Amino acid sequence: MNPISMLLLGFAMSTDAFAVAIGKGAAMVRPRFSQALRAGLIFGVIEAITPVLGWLLGKGASRYIDAWGHWIAFGLLLLLGLHMVWNGFKPETDEPVDEAKKHGFATLAITGLSTSIDALAVGVGLAFVDVPIAAVALVIGLCTFVMVTLGIMLGRVLGAMVGKRAEVIGGIILIGVGAAIVYEHLSA
């Protein structure tokens, strides 16, 4: 696999995380660049680990991943999306919102994992060809880091324009990404 192919694969694997990051950034209250970098790092590390795990699973488990991976990703994204939509329609209270918990490590990690199921399946496929899996995983992780960081900051701009219902839009984006994953798998 040549460097251009690795880079294209890295960006292809990061597109769904980018879309989710735009929704996340829109739902956050004026995210700072440091928060965008943190989200990018979490998504990037997860997205780099999953193809290695898929590569390790190899041929034996590929039929299970191919058969169920898209449904797992859809289920996680659907649940997270519905939760965001529900939060977007909840009446505001005078209680302070704990932004750290709402956009904390666990939530970002689950979201990152749900967008990286496809990278797991790609890793399984790469187990059957001669590729430097560590280099491929690094490129995928770096591309995802950059795309998610940019997505959060782009979401910040969109969130300021949309206002209070930005979280609803973010939830709808999550659900849409999950539906796209299932559609791509079923139509392939």
Secondary structure in CASP SS format (residue, H / E / C, confidence):
PFRMAT SS
TARGET T0000
AUTHOR 0000-0000-0000
METHOD secondary structure of the structure
MODEL  1
M C 1.00
N C 1.00
P H 1.00
I H 1.00
S H 1.00
M H 1.00
L H 1.00
L H 1.00
L H 1.00
G H 1.00
F H 1.00
A H 1.00
M H 1.00
S H 1.00
T H 1.00
D H 1.00
A H 1.00
F H 1.00
A H 1.00
V H 1.00
A H 1.00
I H 1.00
G H 1.00
K H 1.00
G H 1.00
A H 1.00
A H 1.00
M C 1.00
V C 1.00
R C 1.00
P C 1.00
R C 1.00
F H 1.00
S H 1.00
Q H 1.00
A H 1.00
L H 1.00
R H 1.00
A H 1.00
G H 1.00
L H 1.00
I H 1.00
F H 1.00
G H 1.00
V H 1.00
I H 1.00
E H 1.00
A H 1.00
I H 1.00
T H 1.00
P H 1.00
V H 1.00
L H 1.00
G H 1.00
W H 1.00
L H 1.00
L H 1.00
G H 1.00
K H 1.00
G H 1.00
A H 1.00
S H 1.00
R H 1.00
Y H 1.00
I H 1.00
D H 1.00
A H 1.00
W H 1.00
G H 1.00
H H 1.00
W H 1.00
I H 1.00
A H 1.00
F H 1.00
G H 1.00
L H 1.00
L H 1.00
L H 1.00
L H 1.00
L H 1.00
G H 1.00
L H 1.00
H H 1.00
M H 1.00
V H 1.00
W H 1.00
N H 1.00
G H 1.00
F H 1.00
K C 1.00
P C 1.00
E C 1.00
T C 1.00
D C 1.00
E C 1.00
P C 1.00
V C 1.00
D C 1.00
E H 1.00
A H 1.00
K H 1.00
K H 1.00
H C 1.00
G C 1.00
F H 1.00
A H 1.00
T H 1.00
L H 1.00
A H 1.00
I H 1.00
T H 1.00
G H 1.00
L H 1.00
S H 1.00
T C 1.00
S C 1.00
I H 1.00
D H 1.00
A H 1.00
L H 1.00
A H 1.00
V H 1.00
G H 1.00
V H 1.00
G H 1.00
L H 1.00
A C 1.00
F C 1.00
V C 1.00
D C 1.00
V C 1.00
P C 1.00
I H 1.00
A H 1.00
A H 1.00
V H 1.00
A H 1.00
L H 1.00
V H 1.00
I H 1.00
G H 1.00
L H 1.00
C H 1.00
T H 1.00
F H 1.00
V H 1.00
M H 1.00
V H 1.00
T H 1.00
L H 1.00
G H 1.00
I H 1.00
M H 1.00
L H 1.00
G H 1.00
R H 1.00
V H 1.00
L H 1.00
G H 1.00
A H 1.00
M H 1.00
V H 1.00
G H 1.00
K H 1.00
R H 1.00
A H 1.00
E H 1.00
V H 1.00
I H 1.00
G H 1.00
G H 1.00
I H 1.00
I H 1.00
L H 1.00
I H 1.00
G H 1.00
V H 1.00
G H 1.00
A H 1.00
A H 1.00
I H 1.00
V H 1.00
Y H 1.00
E H 1.00
H H 1.00
L H 1.00
S H 1.00
A C 1.00
END
